[in-house]
């Protein structure tokens, strides 16, 4: 009798140990012990009572302190790097914008116009050799940041506080 009951008992103990390990080692918020943390989190609605947009990124501590929001551009920018009348590589740039609070709801209606302006600035930067050599040295990207901010402010006015270069990469062919 014990010979037939032992495999079933081992199976139950194995399943229980697996579930316990999954709860203990799983991501935060998956266990019952984290209910106090979940209850302490701020609500997911914005100041207008609407859930946040899928496109708008979470506000950071700096954004809350300054009264600004951060909006991530929906797609990265791909800039061809031309040398001797042929494409010698590509630069990929991901941008976010620091905008005044409440503006992110209106942002995506004019995003195509903003993208066009940003592409003009990025193409000009590439054509003067801005992505050549050690293009990430301190101060090298400052003229690009200024030109991007000016382009954004031409489209949206003073609603744009800053243009942030979130990611930048160059791939030579």
SVG drawing of the C-alpha trace seen along z (x, -y; Angstrom):
<svg xmlns="http://www.w3.org/2000/svg" viewBox="-12 -79 48 81">
<polyline fill="none" stroke="black" stroke-width="0.4" points="0.0,0.0 2.8,-2.4 4.5,-1.6 1.4,-2.9 0.9,-6.0 4.6,-7.2 4.6,-8.3 1.4,-10.3 2.8,-11.9 6.0,-12.8 4.0,-14.3 2.0,-16.5 5.1,-17.6 6.9,-18.4 4.0,-20.5 3.8,-22.4 7.5,-23.1 7.3,-24.3 4.4,-26.7 6.2,-28.0 9.4,-28.6 7.5,-30.4 5.9,-32.7 9.1,-33.3 11.3,-33.9 8.7,-35.4 8.4,-39.1 7.3,-41.6 3.6,-41.9 2.9,-38.2 2.8,-37.1 0.1,-37.7 2.7,-39.3 3.0,-42.3 -0.6,-43.5 0.5,-46.3 2.9,-47.5 0.2,-47.3 -2.2,-49.3 0.4,-52.0 0.9,-52.7 -0.7,-55.8 -3.8,-55.4 -3.3,-54.9 -5.6,-57.7 -4.3,-61.1 -5.5,-64.4 -8.5,-64.4 -9.8,-61.0 -8.8,-59.2 -6.3,-56.3 -2.9,-57.3 -2.4,-57.0 -0.5,-54.0 1.9,-56.4 2.7,-58.6 5.5,-57.4 5.4,-57.3 6.3,-60.5 9.6,-60.5 10.4,-62.1 12.0,-65.1 8.9,-65.5 6.6,-65.7 8.9,-68.2 9.1,-70.5 5.4,-70.1 6.4,-68.5 5.7,-65.2 7.8,-63.1 6.5,-61.8 8.3,-59.2 8.2,-59.4 6.4,-56.5 9.2,-55.2 12.9,-55.8 14.5,-57.9 16.7,-56.2 19.1,-58.5 21.3,-57.4 24.9,-58.3 26.1,-59.2 29.7,-59.2 31.0,-59.5 27.4,-59.5 26.6,-56.2 25.0,-55.1 27.9,-54.3 25.8,-53.5 22.8,-54.3 22.3,-56.2 19.3,-55.3 18.1,-57.9 15.3,-57.5 13.9,-60.7 11.6,-61.8 10.2,-65.2 9.8,-67.0 6.5,-68.8 4.4,-71.0 1.8,-69.1 -1.4,-68.2 0.1,-68.6 0.8,-64.9 -2.9,-64.4 -2.6,-66.8 0.9,-65.7 0.1,-62.7 -2.2,-64.7 0.7,-66.8 3.4,-64.1 3.8,-63.7 4.7,-67.4 7.1,-67.1 8.8,-64.0 9.2,-65.8 11.0,-68.7 13.2,-66.3 14.2,-64.4 15.3,-67.6 17.4,-68.4 18.9,-64.9 19.6,-64.8 21.4,-68.2 23.4,-66.9 24.4,-63.8 25.3,-65.8 27.8,-68.0 29.4,-64.9 27.7,-65.0 27.5,-61.2 31.1,-60.7 34.0,-59.6 33.4,-59.8 30.0,-61.5 29.0,-60.8 31.8,-62.8 30.7,-65.3 29.5,-68.5 29.4,-66.9 25.6,-66.3 24.8,-69.7 24.2,-71.5 21.9,-68.6 19.9,-68.9 19.5,-72.7 18.4,-72.3 15.9,-69.6 14.5,-71.7 14.1,-74.7 12.4,-72.6 9.9,-71.2 9.2,-74.7 8.5,-75.9 5.8,-73.2 4.4,-73.3 5.6,-76.6 6.5,-76.9 4.8,-73.6 8.1,-71.9 10.6,-72.2 13.4,-69.9 14.2,-67.3 15.9,-64.3 18.1,-61.9 17.2,-58.6 19.1,-56.2 21.6,-56.7 23.5,-54.1 25.5,-54.1 25.9,-51.1 28.5,-51.2 28.0,-49.1"/>
</svg>
